[in-house]
Amino acid sequence: MTATTTTIDTSRRTDFVKFALEQGVLKFGEFQVKSGRISPYFFNAGLFNTGASVGQLADFYARTLMASGVHFDMLFGPAYKGIPLATATATALSRPDMAGRDVPFAFNRKEAKDHGEGGTLVGAPLAGKVVIIDDVITAGTSVGESVKIIQQAGAEPAAVLIALDRMEVAGPDHALSAHSAVQDVAQRYGMPVISIASLTDIMRLLEQDTSLADHQQTVAAYRARYGVRDS
């Protein structure tokens, strides 16, 4: 099973990159990322933090999921960033101009609740084919935890839907992995990873927008060193 990154047309993927840039979610410069590398760009979905921006984000998620052709019965948002993403996407999917489906969703707590209804799950009971919704995949830890939760409930993980695929291999410079985190997740769990946009789309915008030309060479060099071509 390979990852799916071309679920919406090129113009819509470019529109998402522009939207992320306008919202300050995508930035260019020098950033130390979780791996310790110095990246020439940074994507922080947590900065989609207003009602309007999250509403637009949910529209991208919903349209990407519908375009993917993946059959699903409900959504799951891993704590913490996945919680508002799953909620907002379910809301978008319910709109008549979208799927017009009243899709159930659920999410998990980091710690089990020992009073009230108890447990670690909140929302609709996990059942059927479940799409996991998150912002990015860095190491796949969150996906692994989500898959376990879904399977323990007797449901089936159907796909992972993320905002951005960095198309980047993991590991230290002297021992780089053969695949990206997205590719590893797709192969390990045998399900597609669908992304709204990817590094390829960021590169396309850099080539098209002359105001961003200063960043094109550094991002291209970073991709040449750490990138994968087919995610």
C-alpha positions as CSV (number, residue, x, y, z in Angstrom):
1,M,0.0,0.0,0.0
2,T,1.4,3.4,-1.0
3,A,0.5,6.8,0.3
4,T,-1.9,8.9,-1.6
5,T,-1.0,12.5,-2.2
6,T,-2.8,13.6,-5.4
7,T,-6.4,13.4,-4.2
8,I,-7.3,16.9,-5.3
9,D,-6.4,18.9,-8.4
10,T,-3.2,20.8,-8.7
11,S,-4.8,24.2,-8.4
12,R,-6.6,23.3,-5.2
13,R,-3.4,22.0,-3.6
14,T,-1.7,25.2,-4.6
15,D,-4.6,27.2,-3.1
16,F,-4.1,25.3,0.2
17,V,-0.4,26.2,0.3
18,K,-1.3,29.9,-0.4
19,F,-3.9,29.8,2.4
20,A,-1.4,28.3,4.8
21,L,1.1,31.0,3.9
22,E,-1.5,33.8,4.3
23,Q,-2.4,32.5,7.8
24,G,1.2,32.3,8.9
25,V,0.9,28.5,9.2
26,L,3.6,28.0,6.5
27,K,6.7,30.1,7.0
28,F,10.1,30.3,5.2
29,G,13.4,30.9,6.9
30,E,15.5,28.7,9.3
31,F,13.7,26.5,11.7
32,Q,14.9,23.6,13.9
33,V,12.4,20.9,13.5
34,K,11.6,17.9,15.8
35,S,14.3,15.8,14.1
36,G,16.9,18.4,14.9
37,R,17.4,19.4,11.3
38,I,17.4,23.0,10.2
39,S,14.5,23.3,7.8
40,P,14.1,26.2,5.4
41,Y,10.3,26.0,6.0
42,F,8.0,25.3,8.8
43,F,4.3,24.2,8.9
44,N,2.4,24.6,12.2
45,A,-1.3,23.8,11.8
46,G,-1.9,25.0,15.4
47,L,-1.9,28.5,13.9
48,F,-5.2,27.9,12.2
49,N,-6.7,29.3,15.3
50,T,-9.8,31.4,14.4
51,G,-13.3,30.3,13.4
52,A,-12.9,31.5,9.8
53,S,-9.5,29.9,9.3
54,V,-10.6,26.6,10.8
55,G,-13.7,26.7,8.7
56,Q,-11.7,27.1,5.5
57,L,-9.3,24.4,6.7
58,A,-12.2,22.0,7.3
59,D,-13.4,22.7,3.7
60,F,-10.0,21.5,2.4
61,Y,-10.0,18.4,4.5
62,A,-13.6,17.5,3.5
63,R,-13.1,18.0,-0.2
64,T,-9.8,16.1,-0.1
65,L,-11.4,13.2,1.7
66,M,-14.3,13.1,-0.8
67,A,-12.0,13.3,-3.8
68,S,-9.9,10.4,-2.5
69,G,-12.6,7.8,-3.1
70,V,-12.0,6.2,0.3
71,H,-15.1,4.6,1.8
72,F,-15.6,5.6,5.4
73,D,-18.2,5.5,8.1
74,M,-16.7,7.9,10.7
75,L,-13.8,10.1,11.7
76,F,-11.3,9.9,14.5
77,G,-9.2,12.7,15.8
78,P,-6.1,11.8,17.9
79,A,-5.4,14.1,20.9
80,Y,-4.7,16.9,20.7
81,K,-4.5,18.5,17.3
82,G,-6.7,15.9,15.7
83,I,-9.7,16.8,18.0
84,P,-10.7,20.1,16.4
85,L,-9.7,18.8,12.9
86,A,-12.0,15.8,13.1
87,T,-14.8,18.0,14.6
88,A,-14.5,20.7,12.0
89,T,-14.2,18.2,9.1
90,A,-17.4,16.3,10.2
91,T,-19.1,19.7,10.3
92,A,-18.0,20.5,6.8
93,L,-19.0,17.1,5.5
94,S,-22.5,17.7,6.7
95,R,-23.1,20.7,4.5
96,P,-25.4,20.3,1.6
97,D,-22.8,21.7,-0.8
98,M,-20.3,19.2,0.4
99,A,-21.1,15.5,1.1
100,G,-24.4,16.3,2.9
101,R,-23.5,13.4,5.3
102,D,-24.0,13.5,9.0
103,V,-20.7,11.8,9.8
104,P,-20.0,10.6,13.3
105,F,-16.7,11.4,14.9
106,A,-14.7,10.5,18.1
107,F,-11.5,11.4,19.7
108,N,-9.3,10.2,22.6
109,R,-8.1,11.6,25.9
110,K,-4.5,11.5,26.8
111,E,-5.4,10.1,30.2
112,A,-8.4,7.9,31.1
113,K,-11.2,9.6,32.9
114,D,-12.0,7.9,36.2
115,H,-15.5,9.4,36.8
116,G,-18.6,10.0,34.8
117,E,-18.6,7.8,31.7
118,G,-14.9,7.1,32.3
119,G,-12.5,5.7,29.7
120,T,-10.3,7.5,27.1
121,L,-12.8,7.9,24.2
122,V,-15.2,10.8,23.6
123,G,-17.8,11.0,20.9
124,A,-19.5,8.5,18.8
125,P,-18.8,4.8,19.3
126,L,-16.0,3.6,17.0
127,A,-17.6,1.4,14.3
128,G,-17.1,0.5,10.7
129,K,-14.4,2.1,8.6
130,V,-12.7,5.0,10.4
131,V,-10.6,7.8,8.9
132,I,-7.9,9.2,11.2
133,I,-7.5,12.9,10.9
134,D,-4.3,14.8,11.9
135,D,-2.1,17.7,10.8
136,V,1.1,16.0,9.8
137,I,2.9,12.7,10.3
138,T,6.3,13.1,11.9
139,A,7.2,9.7,13.3
140,G,3.8,7.9,13.0
141,T,3.4,7.5,16.8
142,S,0.0,9.1,16.9
143,V,-1.2,7.0,14.0
144,G,0.0,3.8,15.7
145,E,-1.9,4.7,18.9
146,S,-5.0,5.6,16.9
147,V,-4.9,2.3,14.9
148,K,-4.7,0.4,18.2
149,I,-7.6,2.3,19.7
150,I,-9.8,1.8,16.6
151,Q,-9.0,-1.9,16.3
152,Q,-9.6,-2.6,20.0
153,A,-13.1,-1.2,19.6
154,G,-13.7,-3.6,16.8
155,A,-13.6,-1.0,14.0
156,E,-11.3,-0.8,10.9
157,P,-8.8,2.0,10.2
158,A,-9.5,3.0,6.6
159,A,-7.1,5.9,5.9
160,V,-5.1,8.7,7.4
161,L,-6.0,12.3,6.3
162,I,-3.4,15.0,6.9
163,A,-2.8,18.6,5.9
164,L,0.8,18.4,4.7
165,D,3.1,15.6,3.6
166,R,6.7,16.9,4.1
167,M,7.9,14.0,1.8
168,E,11.0,13.7,4.1
169,V,13.0,10.7,5.2
170,A,13.7,10.1,8.8
171,G,16.9,9.3,10.7
172,P,20.3,10.9,11.3
173,D,22.4,12.1,8.4
174,H,24.6,9.0,8.5
175,A,21.7,6.6,8.6
176,L,18.8,8.0,6.6
177,S,15.7,5.8,6.2
178,A,14.7,4.6,2.8
179,H,11.2,6.0,3.1
180,S,9.3,9.0,4.5
181,A,7.2,8.8,7.6
182,V,4.1,8.9,5.5
183,Q,5.3,6.0,3.3
184,D,6.2,4.0,6.4
185,V,2.8,4.5,7.9
186,A,1.0,3.5,4.7
187,Q,3.1,0.3,4.4
188,R,3.0,-0.6,8.1
189,Y,-0.8,-0.4,8.4
190,G,-1.8,-1.2,4.9
191,M,-3.9,1.9,4.3
192,P,-3.6,5.1,2.3
193,V,-2.3,8.3,3.7
194,I,-4.1,11.2,2.0
195,S,-2.7,14.7,2.1
196,I,-4.2,18.0,1.2
197,A,-0.8,19.2,-0.1
198,S,2.8,18.2,-0.1
199,L,6.3,19.5,-0.4
200,T,5.9,19.2,-4.2
201,D,3.1,21.8,-4.0
202,I,5.2,24.1,-1.9
203,M,7.9,23.9,-4.5
204,R,5.4,24.6,-7.2
205,L,4.3,27.8,-5.5
206,L,7.9,28.9,-5.0
207,E,8.5,28.5,-8.7
208,Q,5.3,30.5,-9.6
209,D,5.5,33.3,-7.0
210,T,8.4,35.7,-7.7
211,S,8.0,37.3,-4.3
212,L,9.1,33.9,-2.8
213,A,12.0,33.3,-5.2
214,D,14.6,33.9,-2.5
215,H,13.5,30.7,-0.8
216,Q,13.3,28.4,-3.8
217,Q,17.0,27.4,-3.8
218,T,17.2,26.6,-0.1
219,V,14.0,24.5,-0.1
220,A,15.2,22.7,-3.3
221,A,18.5,21.9,-1.6
222,Y,16.8,20.6,1.5
223,R,14.6,18.4,-0.6
224,A,17.5,17.1,-2.6
225,R,19.1,16.1,0.7
226,Y,16.2,14.7,2.7
227,G,13.3,14.4,0.3
228,V,11.6,11.5,-1.4
229,R,10.2,11.9,-4.8
230,D,7.1,9.6,-4.7
231,S,5.2,9.7,-1.4
